[in-house]
Amino acid sequence: MDNETEKRLVAIETKLAYMEDFIQKLQEVAVENQRTIEILRQENQILSGRIQDLSENLEIPNRKPPHY
């Protein structure tokens, strides 16, 4: 293998190593984001249920607004 080919091969291997590291970090971030999304979905469902319970128990008087 000549010197130029070897340099190009080393450059490609270096870029590949950086790309593999970047993909690994990106995958870790994606997994953490998915966990966060699931937690937020659960909290949203709980809060939606509480709001629905409160709105069902809330008694709104049947009055005309003051501007009438």
Backbone bond lengths (Angstrom), bond angles and torsions (degrees), N, CA, C in turn:
res aa  C-N    CA-C-N  psi(-1)  N-CA   C-N-CA  omega(-1)  CA-C   N-CA-C  phi
1 M - - - 1.442 - - 1.536 107.95 -
2 D 1.317 115.54 130.81 1.458 117.75 -179.88 1.530 110.66 -79.47
3 N 1.308 115.54 168.73 1.463 122.53 -174.19 1.528 112.07 -62.77
4 E 1.301 118.85 -40.45 1.470 122.51 -179.15 1.534 110.93 -64.72
5 T 1.310 115.88 -43.83 1.470 120.23 179.14 1.523 110.67 -63.55
6 E 1.320 115.86 -41.28 1.453 119.96 179.55 1.533 110.92 -63.96
7 K 1.327 117.83 -41.63 1.465 121.47 177.62 1.529 110.86 -61.28
8 R 1.325 115.23 -43.32 1.463 119.17 179.93 1.527 110.79 -65.02
9 L 1.311 116.94 -40.60 1.452 121.39 179.01 1.534 110.97 -64.12
10 V 1.316 117.32 -42.81 1.466 121.34 177.95 1.521 109.53 -63.39
11 A 1.329 117.81 -40.82 1.466 121.00 179.17 1.529 110.45 -63.70
12 I 1.321 116.69 -41.77 1.470 120.60 179.07 1.525 110.12 -65.56
13 E 1.317 117.63 -43.93 1.461 120.79 179.18 1.525 111.43 -63.40
14 T 1.332 116.49 -37.90 1.464 120.49 178.07 1.522 110.38 -64.77
15 K 1.321 116.39 -46.64 1.468 120.27 178.48 1.524 110.91 -61.51
16 L 1.319 117.04 -40.23 1.450 121.31 179.15 1.528 111.02 -63.14
17 A 1.323 116.64 -41.00 1.463 120.41 178.98 1.526 110.61 -63.32
18 Y 1.335 116.83 -43.66 1.469 119.94 177.13 1.526 111.34 -63.72
19 M 1.320 116.69 -40.37 1.464 119.90 179.86 1.525 111.04 -65.64
20 E 1.322 117.78 -40.97 1.464 120.87 178.09 1.514 110.97 -62.38
21 D 1.336 116.67 -41.83 1.460 120.79 177.93 1.524 110.61 -64.46
22 F 1.321 116.89 -43.41 1.465 121.62 179.44 1.526 110.92 -62.46
23 I 1.313 116.94 -43.31 1.469 120.99 179.61 1.523 110.59 -64.30
24 Q 1.309 117.56 -39.83 1.469 121.40 178.19 1.523 110.27 -62.36
25 K 1.331 116.62 -46.21 1.467 119.92 178.99 1.525 111.12 -64.91
26 L 1.320 116.71 -40.33 1.460 121.25 178.85 1.525 110.83 -63.00
27 Q 1.324 116.73 -40.08 1.453 121.04 178.37 1.530 110.75 -65.14
28 E 1.324 117.67 -40.17 1.467 121.00 177.69 1.528 110.67 -62.38
29 V 1.319 116.73 -41.46 1.465 120.72 178.38 1.527 109.99 -65.30
30 A 1.315 117.29 -41.90 1.465 120.79 179.86 1.532 110.75 -62.96
31 V 1.309 117.85 -41.04 1.466 121.66 178.83 1.528 109.98 -65.05
32 E 1.326 117.13 -44.09 1.465 120.57 178.80 1.522 110.88 -63.77
33 N 1.329 117.18 -40.56 1.462 120.64 177.20 1.524 111.28 -63.02
34 Q 1.319 117.36 -39.23 1.466 120.58 178.40 1.523 110.53 -64.08
35 R 1.327 117.48 -40.35 1.465 120.98 176.93 1.527 110.47 -61.90
36 T 1.324 115.60 -44.25 1.468 120.10 179.09 1.519 110.84 -62.40
37 I 1.315 117.04 -41.98 1.472 121.45 179.02 1.521 110.00 -61.24
38 E 1.322 117.52 -43.18 1.463 120.49 179.63 1.528 111.38 -63.47
39 I 1.317 117.07 -41.90 1.464 120.65 178.11 1.528 109.87 -62.70
40 L 1.321 116.77 -44.77 1.465 120.53 179.68 1.526 111.80 -64.68
41 R 1.318 117.77 -36.48 1.465 120.76 176.73 1.530 110.85 -62.82
42 Q 1.326 115.76 -43.97 1.464 119.76 179.12 1.524 110.93 -63.36
43 E 1.332 116.22 -44.23 1.466 119.69 178.30 1.529 110.61 -63.05
44 N 1.315 116.51 -39.60 1.463 121.15 179.07 1.528 110.50 -62.20
45 Q 1.325 117.36 -43.11 1.463 120.68 178.53 1.524 111.04 -62.97
46 I 1.322 116.72 -42.17 1.461 120.65 179.08 1.522 110.01 -62.59
47 L 1.321 116.42 -48.33 1.464 119.86 -178.91 1.524 111.67 -65.78
48 S 1.316 117.49 -38.13 1.467 120.32 177.21 1.522 110.53 -61.76
49 G 1.314 116.37 -41.53 1.465 120.39 177.46 1.514 111.74 -63.52
50 R 1.317 116.82 -41.18 1.461 120.31 179.10 1.534 110.61 -65.28
51 I 1.312 116.44 -43.03 1.469 120.48 178.97 1.519 110.20 -62.80
52 Q 1.309 116.32 -42.21 1.468 119.79 179.05 1.525 110.31 -63.76
53 D 1.324 117.46 -42.82 1.469 120.70 177.59 1.526 111.06 -61.14
54 L 1.315 115.71 -44.26 1.463 119.40 179.98 1.526 111.61 -65.15
55 S 1.320 116.85 -40.92 1.465 119.12 -178.31 1.528 111.15 -69.47
56 E 1.322 117.44 -31.02 1.464 120.15 177.25 1.524 110.95 -71.22
57 N 1.308 117.13 -33.81 1.460 121.48 -178.45 1.526 113.09 -87.41
58 L 1.315 116.75 -11.22 1.454 120.88 -178.65 1.524 109.57 -79.72
59 E 1.294 115.65 127.95 1.460 119.68 -179.72 1.523 108.01 -100.77
60 I 1.325 115.99 116.09 1.459 121.22 -179.65 1.521 108.00 -98.46
61 P 1.319 117.47 123.64 1.463 119.36 -179.97 1.533 110.83 -67.20
62 N 1.305 114.85 147.77 1.455 120.75 -179.28 1.534 108.58 -93.91
63 R 1.319 114.89 75.29 1.456 120.69 -178.82 1.527 109.30 -121.14
64 K 1.315 113.86 156.67 1.462 118.38 174.91 1.524 108.03 -79.20
65 P 1.323 116.47 145.92 1.455 119.34 176.35 1.528 110.75 -61.70
66 P 1.322 118.84 157.59 1.457 122.06 -175.47 1.526 114.03 -62.07
67 H 1.296 119.53 -20.65 1.473 119.87 -177.52 1.532 112.69 -81.29
68 Y 1.319 119.53 0.70 1.476 120.90 177.19 1.483 111.56 -92.23
